[in-house]
Amino acid sequence: MINLFDGAMGTILQSQGILQPSTCPELLNVKNSQAIIDIHKKYIAAGSTIIETNTFGANRIKLSHYGLENDIRLLNKAGVKNAKTAMQGHGKVAGAMGPLGRFIEPLGDISFDEVYDIYFEQAQALAEGGADYILIETCIDIQEMRAALLAAKAAAPLLPIFCQMSYSEDGRTVTGTDPQTAAITLTAMGADIIGANCSTGPEELIPIIKILSENTHCPISVQPNAGMPHLINKKTVFPMTPADMAKWAPMLIAAGATFIGGCCGTTPDHIAAINRSIKNIAEPIRHQQFPNDLVLTSRTKTVFIGSNFPTRLVGERINPTGRKKLAAEIKNQSFISVKKEAVEQTNAGADILDVNMGVGGINQAAAMEKAIKEIAQIVDVPLSIDTSDPAALEAGLKVYPGRALINSVSAEPDRLKKFLPLAKKYGAAILCLPLSDKGLPKTGRERIHIIKKIIAAAKQTGLHDNDFILDCLVMTIAAEKNAATEVLQALSLYRHELGYPSTMGLSNISFGLPNRALINSTFFAMCLANGLDAPIMNPYDESMKNTLTAAAALIGKDPNGRHYSMSVSQQDTPTTNKSVTTPTNILQAIKHSIITGEKENVAAMVEQALKNGYTSNEITEKALTEAMNDVGKNFGAKKIFLPQVMLSAEAMREAFIKIKEVLPSAELTDKGTVVIATVKGDIHDLGKNIVAALLENNGFKLIDLGKDVDAEEIVRAAIKNDADIVGLCSLMTTTMLQIDKVIAALKKAGARAHVIVGGAVLTQEYADAAGADAYAQDGVVAVKIAKKLIISKTPMS
């Protein structure tokens, strides 16, 4: 069955003059409820079977901008009442919840728990009002979506939940999540319908919908914009006509969507045209890929594990057991070595990183939370949370922006009782360890018997076949002569009787024997031949990696030995600890720290460089600026994403702070003064805050005027501070024209500042028409443009 959503609410409110730039849209639910009901009725008449409530911004943060933060329940319940009044029982009502406009720490300044609480109270009000669905939409960060989904499931456990992300033209969200990763992460967490809205026009969303449909069993929803807005005769116009939208609707359904509607710029006419175009279209046939393989995700990457995929290396080095220095650092709440190990293991080829904070005498939950936050921001591989402490496990799962692996779940009753519900709640996979309260199993048959008990308990908790990876529990042959053969039997049984992927740590096999490397590598080859999918090992161990490369060719995972041949040809290149950028001097070390976001290290390095006689300008130009140039290139090439860029910028800021601390009179290279603001009537400042942080951390002097700033205040600040650049942001179609007004006022006042404009609704075409000097589609581009414009300081013409 194809379900038809409505279209935009604001488009009609604005055209009718009901919604002014300074008016809270959600307040109309009680102040002018008939206007809202009438618009709902127009969509129902156009064919909509699902109506969204006018509650997109009815959360504590957004309502506080209007002094309405105490009216959350009132406005949300009124929004549901209006929609139900219009629907009169002939369709469903979706309680809409939009983004908060702030990033969750460490990328932003708000905690996961606070975001959860904000969404919980809104979802609860929508459910109490009688909504049929909870619709979480227009999210650009998977971590915010995770918090919202958890909150909605807790607040409205009986209601189906839509999770709709918003994607940029490159097919990823602003923080780098691709649709495959989003689909897998949200499916595992229990989303009921997964989709995309806003973003771009319908044509650009077709491949995104196709990817979503191939990577989840959930129904798919889509609500595209009527194209990207243009400025025509000083009016904001969305280019796609109802006929244009209707043309693409059948293709969106063919790609997998069964819920379809419109977002920005769409009207009842658009919905009516879509309705006519899909009248006789059957529900699409879905082809989900990899239904039984284990899949893990990070914020920006998906990793499949199973017999049809390459062997995956699980890096074991973030573990303080037997490592006094690492244990001491963790105890002292220093995570420098933890982050270094994460980066270097990833560079050395690890596909997954195991994270263990097992240090005695510390708050392991706090340590795990900190470690997971830090590691997830600097590497793109999925994480395995290795702990026996349920509090530490939940702390790590909560803040991890992806689908993690739990290492591990044994058949011990207490472990099953406490760990399995956490796996279900947070959508994690589990490493099943064949260990019970009766002790260590000696035979492969005993192992599989215990594993079956774990899987049965897990499925009773709500886990599924693609949630498991099975450990073989390796013991030493020095103590048990059949230890190796029983592991090999277990591998074979796992593969042929259960069909789930397998894993294990390898080094125990040789404990107590001489030349352990020989035993380990030989045993590794035997395990690979018997179906080992994801060894837990030291990724710096060249003998083990060579064994893996050769074995892959022999067992058919490296067709024609291509990878093996390439590896042999590169043998002359040292690969132990592949953080290849081993700095040869202090400036290179600083540059490397900026690129990798090692903000804890960079201040001490800068201080050492100054002691070594380097000038502040030498450090700035040869280390800091070069580093950020490389970061910009990697961002443009999609090798890194916004979280890594922000982290590098923070590291650069720490370097500037240290220079000024050591040399208060240091003449740093003058990058210039920037006045930045979100224009009048626009209360959205997430994008502006990102640009401001990147500019400031790159050495510009920032005067941030905030959001909802009128033209006169921006002009005064530009003149008073002799600004080199004015940055203007608009996230709403209703406030785009304010940019024209500000630019005209700056020119009239004789301000010499160049103007850079940006925001979700803006385009290069609009920037040109408005008279801006430049358009920046993201923060990295804004910094690059600002550096170029600062060279030319002529007055605006």
C-alpha positions in Angstrom: 0.0 0.0 0.0 1.3 3.5 -0.9 0.6 6.1 1.8 0.4 9.8 0.9 1.8 12.4 3.3 0.9 16.1 3.1 3.3 18.9 2.0 4.8 22.0 3.6 2.8 24.0 6.2 4.9 27.2 6.2 4.5 27.8 2.4 0.8 28.4 2.7 1.0 30.3 6.1 3.5 32.7 4.5 1.6 33.2 1.3 -1.5 34.0 3.3 0.4 36.5 5.5 -0.5 34.5 8.6 3.1 33.7 9.5 5.4 36.6 10.0 9.2 36.2 10.3 9.1 36.9 14.1 6.1 34.6 14.8 6.4 31.2 16.4 4.7 28.8 13.9 3.6 26.4 16.6 1.9 29.2 18.6 -0.6 29.3 15.8 -1.9 25.9 17.0 -3.7 27.8 19.8 -3.8 31.5 18.5 -5.1 30.7 15.1 -6.1 27.1 15.1 -8.7 27.5 12.3 -6.0 28.6 9.9 -4.0 25.4 10.7 -7.0 23.2 10.4 -8.0 24.8 7.0 -4.5 24.0 5.6 -4.7 20.4 6.9 -8.1 20.1 5.1 -6.6 21.3 1.8 -4.1 18.5 1.9 -6.7 16.0 2.8 -8.8 17.2 -0.1 -5.7 16.7 -2.3 -5.5 13.0 -1.2 -3.2 13.0 1.9 -3.9 10.0 4.1 -1.3 11.1 6.7 -1.2 14.6 8.1 1.8 16.1 10.0 1.1 18.1 13.0 2.3 21.7 13.1 4.9 20.9 15.8 8.2 20.7 13.9 9.8 23.2 16.4 7.7 22.6 19.4 10.5 21.5 21.7 12.1 23.1 24.7 15.1 24.7 22.8 13.2 26.1 19.8 10.2 27.4 21.9 12.6 29.1 24.3 13.5 31.6 21.6 9.9 32.9 21.9 9.6 32.5 25.6 7.3 29.6 25.2 9.4 26.8 26.7 6.7 26.2 29.4 4.0 25.5 26.8 5.4 22.3 25.2 2.5 20.1 26.2 -0.1 22.8 25.3 1.3 23.4 21.8 2.0 19.8 20.9 -1.4 18.5 22.0 -3.1 21.4 20.2 -1.1 20.5 17.1 -2.4 16.9 17.2 -6.0 18.1 18.0 -6.0 20.4 14.9 -4.8 17.6 12.6 -7.3 15.1 14.0 -10.1 17.7 13.7 -9.3 18.2 10.1 -8.8 14.5 9.4 -12.2 13.5 11.1 -11.1 9.9 11.4 -10.4 9.3 7.7 -6.6 9.1 8.0 -3.7 9.1 10.4 -1.9 11.9 12.2 1.9 12.0 12.5 3.3 14.0 15.4 6.2 15.9 13.9 9.5 16.5 15.7 12.3 18.5 14.0 16.0 19.0 14.9 17.0 21.0 17.9 19.7 23.1 16.1 22.5 22.0 18.3 25.1 19.2 18.0 25.6 16.7 20.7 29.0 16.7 22.5 31.8 16.3 21.7 30.9 17.8 18.3 28.6 20.3 20.1 27.8 21.6 23.5 24.7 19.7 24.6 24.7 16.2 26.2 23.1 13.1 24.8 20.9 12.8 28.0 19.7 16.4 27.6 18.7 15.9 24.0 17.0 12.6 25.0 15.0 14.5 27.7 13.9 17.2 25.2 12.6 14.8 22.7 11.0 12.6 25.4 8.8 15.4 26.6 7.7 16.4 23.1 7.0 12.8 22.0 5.1 12.2 25.3 2.9 15.3 24.6 2.3 14.2 21.0 1.3 10.7 22.2 -1.0 12.0 24.9 -2.6 14.2 22.3 -3.5 11.2 20.3 -1.0 11.1 17.4 -0.9 7.9 15.4 2.8 8.1 14.6 5.8 9.9 15.9 7.7 11.5 13.0 11.3 12.5 13.6 12.4 14.5 10.6 15.1 16.6 8.9 17.9 15.3 11.2 21.4 16.0 9.9 23.2 14.1 12.6 22.8 10.4 13.3 23.6 11.0 17.0 20.7 13.4 17.4 18.4 10.9 15.6 19.6 8.1 17.9 18.7 10.2 21.0 15.3 11.2 19.5 14.5 7.6 18.5 15.3 6.3 22.0 13.3 9.0 23.6 10.3 8.4 21.3 10.3 4.7 21.9 10.3 5.3 25.6 7.7 8.1 25.6 5.3 6.5 23.1 6.1 2.7 23.1 2.9 1.8 21.2 3.3 4.2 18.3 5.2 3.5 15.1 8.2 5.8 14.7 9.4 7.5 11.4 13.1 8.4 11.2 13.8 10.7 8.3 17.3 12.1 7.8 18.2 15.0 5.6 21.0 14.5 3.0 23.2 16.9 1.1 23.9 16.8 -2.6 26.8 14.4 -2.0 24.4 11.8 -0.6 25.6 12.2 3.0 24.2 14.2 6.0 26.1 17.2 7.1 28.0 15.2 9.7 28.9 12.5 7.1 26.4 9.7 7.5 25.5 7.9 4.3 22.1 6.3 3.8 23.3 2.7 4.1 24.9 3.5 7.5 21.7 5.3 8.6 19.5 2.5 7.5 21.5 -0.2 9.3 21.9 1.8 12.5 18.3 2.9 12.8 16.9 -0.5 11.9 18.9 -2.1 14.6 17.7 0.4 17.1 14.0 -0.3 16.3 12.9 2.4 14.0 9.6 1.4 12.3 9.8 3.5 9.1 13.1 4.9 7.7 13.4 7.6 5.1 14.6 11.0 3.9 13.0 14.4 3.8 13.8 18.0 2.8 17.3 17.6 1.4 17.0 18.4 -2.3 14.5 17.7 -5.0 13.0 14.3 -5.8 15.5 13.4 -8.5 18.4 13.6 -6.1 16.6 11.5 -3.5 16.0 8.5 -5.8 19.4 6.9 -5.2 19.2 7.6 -1.5 15.8 5.9 -1.3 17.1 2.9 -3.2 20.1 2.5 -0.8 17.8 2.8 2.2 15.4 0.2 0.8 18.3 -2.3 0.1 19.6 -2.1 3.7 16.5 -2.4 5.9 13.4 -4.4 6.1 11.5 -1.3 7.4 9.1 0.6 5.1 10.7 3.6 3.4 9.4 7.2 3.5 10.3 10.2 1.3 9.3 13.8 1.4 11.4 15.9 -1.0 11.5 19.6 -1.5 10.0 21.2 -4.6 13.6 21.7 -5.7 16.0 24.2 -4.3 14.6 27.8 -3.9 15.4 30.6 -6.3 15.1 34.4 -5.9 12.8 35.8 -8.6 11.7 39.4 -8.5 12.7 39.6 -4.8 10.5 36.6 -4.0 11.5 33.1 -2.9 10.3 30.6 -5.5 10.7 26.8 -5.4 11.2 25.8 -9.0 9.3 22.5 -9.3 5.7 22.6 -10.4 3.1 20.1 -9.3 3.6 18.3 -12.6 7.3 18.2 -12.1 6.9 16.6 -8.7 4.3 14.1 -10.0 6.7 12.9 -12.7 9.3 11.8 -10.1 6.9 10.2 -7.6 6.5 6.8 -9.4 10.3 6.6 -9.6 10.6 7.2 -5.8 8.2 4.4 -5.3 10.1 2.1 -7.7 13.2 2.9 -5.6 11.4 1.5 -2.6 9.3 4.2 -0.9 5.8 3.3 0.3 5.2 6.6 2.2 5.5 9.7 0.0 4.8 13.4 0.4 6.4 16.8 0.1 8.6 19.1 2.2 9.7 22.7 1.6 7.9 24.5 -1.2 5.2 21.8 -1.8 1.5 22.7 -1.7 -1.8 20.9 -1.9 -1.5 21.2 -5.7 1.8 19.3 -5.5 0.2 16.6 -3.4 -2.8 16.3 -5.6 -0.6 15.8 -8.6 1.5 13.2 -6.8 -1.7 11.5 -5.8 -2.9 11.3 -9.4 0.5 10.0 -10.6 0.6 7.1 -8.1 -3.1 6.0 -8.2 -2.4 2.6 -9.9 1.1 1.9 -8.7 1.7 -1.2 -6.7 3.9 -1.5 -3.7 7.5 -2.0 -4.8 9.3 -5.3 -4.6 12.1 -4.9 -2.0 15.6 -6.5 -2.3 17.4 -6.2 1.0 21.0 -7.1 0.7 23.1 -9.2 3.2 20.2 -10.3 5.4 22.1 -12.7 7.6 25.5 -11.2 7.8 26.7 -9.1 10.8 26.9 -5.4 10.1 28.5 -2.8 12.2 28.6 1.0 11.7 30.4 4.1 12.7 29.0 7.6 12.1 30.3 7.5 8.5 31.0 3.9 7.6 29.5 0.4 7.4 31.4 -2.8 7.8 30.0 -6.2 6.9 31.4 -9.3 8.5 30.8 -12.8 7.1 31.9 -15.5 4.7 31.1 -13.3 1.6 33.4 -10.5 2.8 37.1 -10.0 3.4 38.5 -11.0 6.7 38.0 -8.1 9.2 40.8 -7.2 11.7 39.6 -6.3 15.2 42.4 -4.1 16.7 43.1 -5.2 20.3 45.5 -2.5 21.4 43.1 -0.2 23.4 43.3 -2.4 26.4 45.2 -1.5 29.6 45.6 -5.2 30.7 49.3 -5.7 31.1 50.1 -2.2 29.9 51.1 -0.1 32.8 51.6 3.2 31.0 48.2 3.0 29.3 46.5 2.0 32.5 48.1 4.9 34.4 47.0 7.4 31.7 43.5 6.2 31.8 43.5 6.3 35.6 44.7 9.9 35.4 41.9 10.7 32.9 44.3 11.2 30.0 43.2 9.7 26.7 46.2 10.7 24.6 47.5 7.2 24.1 44.0 5.8 23.7 43.4 8.2 20.8 46.9 7.6 19.3 46.3 3.8 19.4 42.9 4.4 17.7 44.4 6.4 14.8 47.4 4.2 14.4 45.5 0.9 14.5 43.1 2.2 11.9 46.0 3.3 9.7 47.5 -0.1 10.1 44.5 -1.8 8.7 42.1 -2.5 11.6 38.5 -2.7 10.5 37.0 -2.6 14.0 38.6 -1.3 17.2 38.1 -3.1 20.6 37.9 -0.6 23.5 38.6 -1.7 27.0 38.8 0.6 30.0 39.4 -2.2 32.6 41.5 -0.3 35.1 41.0 -0.9 38.8 40.0 1.9 41.1 38.4 4.1 38.4 34.8 5.0 37.4 34.8 2.7 34.3 31.5 4.0 33.1 32.9 7.6 32.9 36.1 6.4 31.4 34.3 4.3 28.7 32.0 7.2 27.9 35.0 9.6 27.4 36.9 7.0 25.4 34.1 6.2 23.0 33.3 9.9 22.5 36.9 10.7 21.7 37.6 7.7 19.5 34.4 7.9 17.5 35.3 11.5 16.5 38.7 10.7 15.1 38.4 7.4 13.3 35.8 6.0 10.9 35.8 2.3 11.8 33.2 0.8 14.0 33.9 0.1 17.7 33.6 -2.9 19.9 32.9 -2.1 23.6 34.8 -4.5 25.7 33.7 -4.6 29.3 32.1 -6.8 32.0 30.5 -3.8 33.7 26.9 -3.1 32.6 27.1 0.6 33.6 30.3 1.0 31.5 28.6 -0.8 28.6 25.6 1.4 28.6 27.7 4.5 29.0 29.6 3.5 25.9 26.6 2.4 23.8 24.7 5.6 24.6 27.3 8.0 23.2 28.4 5.9 20.3 27.1 7.3 17.0 26.6 4.0 15.2 26.0 0.3 15.7 28.6 -1.1 18.1 29.7 -4.6 19.0 29.4 -5.8 22.6 32.4 -7.8 23.7 31.1 -10.0 25.1 28.0 -11.9 26.1 28.5 -15.3 27.8 25.9 -17.8 28.9 26.2 -16.8 32.6 22.7 -15.8 33.8 23.7 -12.5 35.2 25.5 -11.5 31.9 22.5 -12.5 29.8 20.1 -10.6 32.1 22.0 -7.4 32.1 23.7 -7.3 28.6 21.0 -8.5 26.2 18.5 -5.8 27.0 21.2 -3.2 26.4 22.0 -4.7 23.1 18.3 -4.6 22.1 17.9 -1.0 23.4 20.9 0.5 21.6 20.8 -1.7 18.5 24.2 -3.3 19.2 25.5 -6.6 17.9 26.9 -9.1 20.4 30.0 -11.2 20.5 28.8 -14.6 21.9 31.4 -16.1 24.2 31.0 -19.9 24.8 31.4 -19.6 28.5 28.9 -20.7 31.2 28.7 -20.8 35.0 29.9 -24.4 34.7 33.4 -23.4 33.6 35.5 -23.5 30.4 34.3 -25.8 27.6 37.0 -28.1 26.2 35.4 -29.4 23.1 34.0 -27.7 20.0 30.7 -29.5 20.5 30.4 -28.1 24.1 31.1 -24.6 22.7 28.3 -24.7 20.2 25.9 -26.0 22.8 26.6 -22.9 25.0 26.4 -20.6 22.0 23.0 -22.0 21.1 21.8 -21.1 24.6 23.0 -17.5 24.2 21.4 -17.1 20.8 18.1 -18.5 22.1 18.1 -16.0 25.0 19.1 -13.2 22.7 16.2 -13.9 20.3 13.8 -14.0 23.2 15.0 -10.5 24.0 14.3 -9.4 20.5 17.7 -9.8 18.7 17.9 -11.2 15.2 20.1 -13.4 13.1 22.3 -10.6 11.9 23.1 -9.5 15.5 25.7 -12.3 16.3 29.3 -13.0 16.0 30.6 -16.2 17.7 33.9 -16.5 19.7 35.7 -19.8 19.7 37.4 -19.2 23.1 41.0 -20.1 22.5 43.1 -21.9 25.2 46.8 -22.7 25.2 48.1 -25.9 23.7 50.8 -25.9 26.4 48.0 -26.9 28.9 45.6 -28.7 26.7 47.0 -30.7 23.8 43.7 -30.6 21.8 43.1 -26.8 22.3 43.8 -26.0 18.7 41.9 -28.8 17.1 38.9 -28.1 19.2 38.9 -24.5 18.1 39.1 -25.6 14.5 36.1 -27.9 15.1 34.2 -25.1 16.7 34.8 -22.9 13.7 33.5 -25.6 11.4 30.4 -26.2 13.5 29.7 -22.4 13.8 29.9 -22.1 10.0 27.9 -25.2 9.0 25.4 -25.6 11.8 24.7 -21.9 12.7 25.9 -19.9 9.7 27.0 -16.9 11.9 30.4 -15.2 11.5 33.2 -16.0 13.9 35.9 -14.3 15.8 38.5 -14.9 18.5 41.7 -13.7 20.0 44.6 -15.7 18.8 47.6 -15.2 21.1 46.4 -17.5 23.9 47.1 -20.5 21.8 50.9 -20.1 22.2 51.1 -19.0 25.8 54.0 -20.5 27.6 55.8 -21.7 24.4 58.9 -20.4 22.7 58.8 -18.6 19.3 55.2 -17.7 19.9 55.0 -15.8 16.6 55.5 -19.0 14.6 52.8 -20.8 16.5 50.4 -17.8 16.2 50.8 -17.3 12.5 50.5 -21.0 11.7 47.4 -21.3 13.9 46.0 -18.2 12.3 46.3 -19.7 8.8 44.6 -22.9 9.9 41.7 -20.9 11.5 41.3 -18.8 8.3 41.0 -22.0 6.3 38.3 -23.2 8.6 36.2 -20.0 8.4 37.5 -17.4 10.8 35.9 -14.1 9.8 37.2 -11.5 12.2 40.4 -12.2 14.2 41.1 -10.0 17.3 44.8 -9.2 16.9 47.6 -6.6 16.9 47.3 -4.9 13.5 51.0 -3.9 13.7 52.1 -7.6 13.7 53.5 -8.0 10.2 53.9 -11.8 10.3 50.2 -12.1 11.1 49.2 -9.6 8.4 51.4 -11.5 5.9 49.7 -14.7 6.9 46.3 -13.1 6.3 47.3 -11.8 2.9 48.6 -15.1 1.7 45.7 -17.0 3.2 43.2 -14.8 1.5 44.7 -15.7 -1.9 44.7 -19.4 -1.0 41.0 -19.6 0.2 39.6 -17.5 -2.6 39.0 -14.2 -0.8 41.6 -12.5 -3.0 40.7 -13.5 -6.6 43.8 -14.2 -8.7 46.0 -13.1 -5.7 45.8 -9.4 -6.8 46.0 -8.0 -3.3 48.8 -10.5 -2.4 50.8 -9.5 -5.4 50.4 -5.8 -4.6 51.4 -6.5 -0.9 54.6 -8.3 -1.9 55.6 -5.5 -4.3 55.3 -3.1 -1.4 57.4 -5.2 1.1 60.2 -2.7 1.0 57.9 -0.1 2.6 58.0 -0.3 6.4 54.5 -0.9 7.6 54.9 -1.5 11.3 52.7 1.0 13.0 51.4 2.6 9.9 51.0 6.1 11.2 53.3 6.8 8.3 53.6 10.5 9.0 56.3 10.0 11.6 57.3 13.7 12.1 61.0 14.5 11.5 60.8 17.8 13.3 58.7 19.7 15.7 56.8 21.7 13.0 55.8 18.5 11.2 54.8 17.0 14.6 52.5 20.0 15.2 51.0 19.7 11.7 50.4 16.1 12.2 48.6 16.8 15.6 46.4 19.3 13.9 45.4 17.0 11.1 44.6 14.1 13.5 42.9 16.4 16.0 45.3 15.7 18.9 44.4 18.9 20.8 45.9 17.5 24.1 49.3 17.2 22.4 49.6 20.3 20.3 49.9 22.9 23.0 53.1 21.2 24.5 54.5 20.9 21.0 53.9 24.5 20.2 55.6 25.5 23.5 58.6 23.3 22.6 58.8 24.8 19.1 58.9 28.3 20.6 61.7 27.2 22.9 63.5 25.8 19.9 63.6 29.2 18.4 60.8 29.0 15.9 58.8 32.3 15.6 55.0 32.4 16.0 54.6 33.2 12.3 56.7 30.2 11.3 54.6 27.9 13.5 51.4 29.4 12.1 52.3 29.3 8.5 54.4 26.1 8.3 52.5 24.0 10.7 49.0 25.3 11.5 48.0 26.7 8.2 49.5 23.9 6.1 47.7 21.4 8.4 44.3 23.1 7.9 44.9 23.3 4.2 45.4 19.5 4.1 42.3 19.1 6.3 40.3 21.2 3.8 41.5 19.1 0.9 40.6 15.8 2.7 37.2 17.2 3.5 36.6 18.2 -0.1 37.7 14.7 -1.2 35.2 13.2 1.3 38.1 11.4 3.1 37.0 13.1 6.3 33.8 14.8 7.5 32.6 17.6 9.7 33.4 15.9 13.1 37.1 15.5 12.1 37.3 19.0 10.7 35.9 20.5 13.9 38.3 18.5 15.9 41.3 19.7 13.9 40.0 23.3 14.2 39.9 22.8 18.0 43.4 21.6 18.0 44.5 24.6 16.0 42.8 26.9 18.5 44.7 25.2 21.3 47.9 26.0 19.4 47.0 29.7 19.0 46.1 29.9 22.7 49.5 28.5 23.7 51.3 31.0 21.4 49.6 33.9 23.0 50.2 32.5 26.5 53.9 32.0 25.9 54.3 35.2 23.8 51.6 37.7 24.8 52.9 40.2 22.3 53.3 37.7 19.5 52.5 39.1 16.1 50.4 36.3 14.7 49.5 36.5 11.0 46.5 38.7 10.9 43.7 36.8 9.3 41.2 39.6 9.7 37.9 40.5 11.5 34.7 38.8 10.7 31.2 39.8 11.8 28.8 36.9 11.5 25.1 36.6 12.2 21.9 34.7 11.3 19.6 37.3 9.8 16.4 38.8 11.2 13.5 36.4 11.7 15.7 33.3 11.6 16.3 31.5 14.9 18.4 28.7 13.4 22.1 29.1 14.1 23.6 25.6 13.9 25.3 26.3 10.5 26.4 29.7 11.6 27.9 28.3 14.7 30.0 25.8 12.7 31.3 28.5 10.4 32.1 30.8 13.4 34.0 28.1 15.2 36.0 27.1 12.1 36.9 30.8 11.3 37.9 31.6 14.9 40.0 28.4 15.2 41.7 29.4 12.0 42.9 32.6 13.4 40.2 35.1 12.5 38.8 37.6 15.0 35.1 36.8 15.3 32.3 39.0 16.3 29.3 36.6 16.6 26.1 38.6 16.8 24.0 35.5 17.2 20.6 34.7 15.5 17.6 36.8 14.6 19.7 39.9 14.1 18.3 42.9 12.2 20.2 44.7 9.4 21.0 47.8 11.4 22.8 45.9 14.2 24.9 44.0 11.6 25.9 47.3 9.9 26.8 48.9 13.2 29.0 46.0 14.2 30.7 46.0 10.8 31.5 49.7 10.9 32.5 49.7 14.6 34.9 46.8 14.2 36.1 47.8 10.8 35.2 44.3 9.7 37.0 42.7 6.7 34.2 40.2 6.2 30.5 40.0 7.1 29.0 36.5 7.2 25.3 36.2 6.8 23.3 33.0 7.3 19.7 32.2 6.5 18.1 28.7 7.0 14.5 29.7 6.1 12.9 30.6 2.9 11.0 33.3 4.7 14.2 35.1 5.8 16.2 34.9 2.6 15.2 38.4 1.6 16.8 39.8 4.8 20.2 39.0 3.2 19.4 41.4 0.4 18.4 44.0 2.9 21.6 43.7 4.9 23.9 43.8 1.8 22.1 46.9 0.6 22.5 48.6 4.1 26.2 47.7 4.2 26.8 49.3 0.8 24.8 52.4 1.7 26.8 52.8 4.9 30.1 52.5 3.0 31.3 49.4 4.8 34.4 48.0 3.3 33.6 44.4 4.3 33.2 41.6 1.9 30.0 39.6 2.3 29.9 35.8 2.4 26.4 34.2 2.6 25.3 30.7 3.3 22.6 28.5 4.7 20.5 25.5 3.7 18.1 27.4 1.4 20.8 29.5 -0.3 22.4 28.9 -3.7 25.2 30.5 -5.7 22.5 31.9 -8.0 20.8 33.6 -5.0 24.2 34.9 -3.7 24.9 36.5 -7.1 21.5 38.1 -7.3 21.7 39.5 -3.8 25.1 41.1 -4.4 27.2 39.0 -2.1 30.9 38.6 -2.7 30.8 34.8 -2.2 28.5 31.9 -1.4 29.8 29.1 1.0 28.0 25.8 1.0 29.8 24.7 4.2 32.2 25.8 6.9 35.3 24.5 5.3 34.6 26.4 2.1 33.8 29.5 4.1 37.2 29.5 5.7 38.9 29.0 2.3 36.9 31.9 0.8 37.6 34.2 3.8 41.3 33.7 3.4 41.1 34.7 -0.2 38.8 37.7 0.3 41.0 39.0 3.2 43.7 39.8 0.6 41.5 42.3 -1.1 40.1 44.9 1.3 38.5 47.3 -1.1 35.1 48.9 -0.2 31.9 47.2 -1.4 30.7 48.6 -4.8 
